[in-house]
């Protein structure tokens, strides 16, 4: 699975690699409100990493006027 943050649409997206369409993960997993409320965070983008041990994606939203940061953790097991 490939996950990325679309800075211009303010969405977290994913592609499963099976040839199907791209899904908007932030809306499918009901976290779009986090991105909408924290638009100041999204000025510098997003850093996404994967934790093999827990099978989780860690999403760090970077930036903002006051250099505020926020984090989300997404697990495929949920």
Secondary structure, 3 states (H helix, E strand, C coil): CEEEEECCCCEEEEECCCCCCCEEHHHHCCCHHHHHHCCCHHHCCEEEEEECCCCEEEEEECCCCCCCCEEEEEECCC
